[in-house]
Amino acid sequence: MAATQEPCFAFVGCFTTPERKARGTGIDICRIDPVSGAWRLAGHHGGLTNPSFLITDPARHILYAVHGDLDYASAFAIDPATGALTPLGQAATGGRNGVHPAIDPTGRFMIAANYASGTVAVLPIRPDGTLGDFTQLLDLPGAVGPHRTEQACAHPHHIVFDPSGRFVLVPDKGLDKVFVLRFEGGELALAGHAVMRPGAGPRHMVFHPTLPVAFVVNELDSTMATCRWDAETGTLTPVHLVSILPPDFFGASTSAAIVITPDGKNIYASNRGQDGIAHFAFDATAGRLDTIGWTPSEGRDPRFMTLDPSGRRLYAANEQGDTILAFDIAEDGRLSRRGVVLSSTSPCTIAFR
């Protein structure tokens, strides 16, 4: 990791409730050595319920959290010297079990997916970084998928702005769709959707950094779809599908996280059950993914993955393994194990500042 003028901190959110089979108590605060990349526990912010997804505001020293199984989001001021968190209040999301929020390009709004309620909420961000209660709540329409327990209703699971910032894409695990929403003037409107296979359960997605292509992880059938993206019309079109599981694996597993390298050549996805990280190379000429292989996550249920700010190191949070593992990314995209950077109870999300 290249040296930075400011300390780099990692904030690790942990599940906390018995319903989540959890052992955590809040947010771990880690200082990252700018030369070695080693993590050192610098503090802890406790007394929180299921801070399940964290994001930082790129323009401010602010951390935002949504809370698994609850109906609000929280804001915290980050001390730039120590990483300590100061609560700045909570705001209603209008639904339960908020997941993976995103900040719009202007920094004036947060979009959050209410997984349990099947809605997408818009929350205003005030000039001081605090959140206001939701100003819009959008229902996601459609027939549910065939899975009897995991697809009982709409389950939006991710909020992703397209590169232009004009569209918000929402993989919906319950409806087997990726919704495309137009975002203008602080309001969302349905613009279209892409349909995945019945029972696929789309969960998370990423855009290619330079090409009009996106990749969607389907949780329930453990597949990844390559999709064309038309930024003029807001049209997402699936064109190719690969399995995220090894061909010799026959156990129960669901796919979870997805990350892409800054050059767009390598995509990684995690499996909970198989407990590995799948590696794919993107062939831009053919417009398809080629399977490279699998690397053990060395812990149970790697729910979340992310790249460090340099894009040269991958971190996997093993939710039921109570560890965060680091991997160096070689020039060809292959992963090499660096080891455990943090022992943390029920880790489920990481954000950097």
C-alpha positions, 0 to 999 in steps of 0.5 A, a space after each residue: 500500500 502506498 504511503 498516505 499523508 493521513 492515517 488510513 483507518 479500517 472500520 469493521 461492522 459486526 453482527 450483534 444479535 442472537 438472531 444473526 448467530 452473532 458474537 459482535 458488539 459494534 464497530 472495530 476501528 483499525 489503523 493501517 500501517 501505510 508501508 506494511 499494510 498491517 492492521 492494529 486495533 485502535 478502538 471500538 465503538 460499542 452499544 450498536 445493533 447489527 451495523 451490517 453495512 458501512 460506507 464513508 463519505 468521500 468528501 467528509 470525515 463521516 461514517 454511515 451505517 445501516 443496521 440489520 433487521 432494524 429501520 434506521 441508518 446512523 451517522 458518525 463523525 470520524 476523528 482524522 487523527 485517531 479514527 474515534 467515532 462520535 455519533 451524529 444521530 439516526 434517521 428513519 429508512 422507512 423499512 426494515 433491514 437496511 442493506 448496502 447504502 450508497 451516496 449520490 455523486 453530489 453528496 446530498 443523498 443516501 440511497 438505502 435498500 430495505 431488504 425485509 420490506 422490499 423498498 428503496 429509500 432516499 435519505 437527505 444528507 445535510 451540509 454537516 453530514 447528518 442524515 434526515 429521515 427518508 423523503 421517498 420510499 419506492 416499492 419494487 414490483 414483480 412476481 416472486 421467484 420459486 425459492 420457498 423461503 428466500 424469495 417470499 417477497 421483494 428483497 433489494 440487496 445492493 445499491 449501485 450508481 452507474 458511472 454517470 450517476 444518473 441511474 441506480 441499479 438494485 439487484 433484487 434477490 426475491 424477484 430475480 431482477 436487477 432494477 434500473 432506477 433513474 435518479 434526478 432531483 433527489 427522487 427515484 423513478 423506475 426505468 426498467 429491469 434485467 431478468 435473471 434465471 428463476 431462483 438465481 437470487 441476484 445479490 450484488 453487482 459491480 460496473 467495469 471501470 471503463 467499459 459499458 459492462 456490469 457483473 452480477 452475483 446471484 446468491 441462490 444459484 451461485 452464478 455470475 452474469 456478465 451484462 451489457 450496459 447502455 448508459 443512454 437508455 439505462 438498459 442492462 442486458 445479461 449476455 453470459 453466465 458462469 458458475 461461482 462454485 468449483 465443478 467438484 463441489 456438491 455441498 450447500 453454498 450461497 454466493 455473497 460479495 463481488 469486487 473488481 480490480 481497478 484495471 477491470 481485468 479480474 473479478 472475485 466473488 465469495 462463497 458461503 459454504 464452499 468458503 472460497 473466493 472465486 477468481 475470474 478474468 474478463 475477456 473484453 474482446 469476447 465480452 465474457 468471464 473466464 474461470 481462473 480458480 478458487 482460493 480458500 477464505 480460511 474461515 466460515 462464511 466470507 460474507 463481505 470482501 473489499 479491496 484496499 484503497 490501492 486496489 492491490 490487496 483484497 480483504 475477506 471478512 469471514 462472518 462465522 470464522 471471526 477473522 479478516 484475511 488479507 490477500 495480495 493481488 499479483 499482476 495476473 490477478 492471482 491471490 496470495 495469502 498474507 494472513 489474518 489482519 484482524 480477529 473480529 467477532 462476526 465481521 460483516 462489512 469493512 469501510 476505509 477512511 
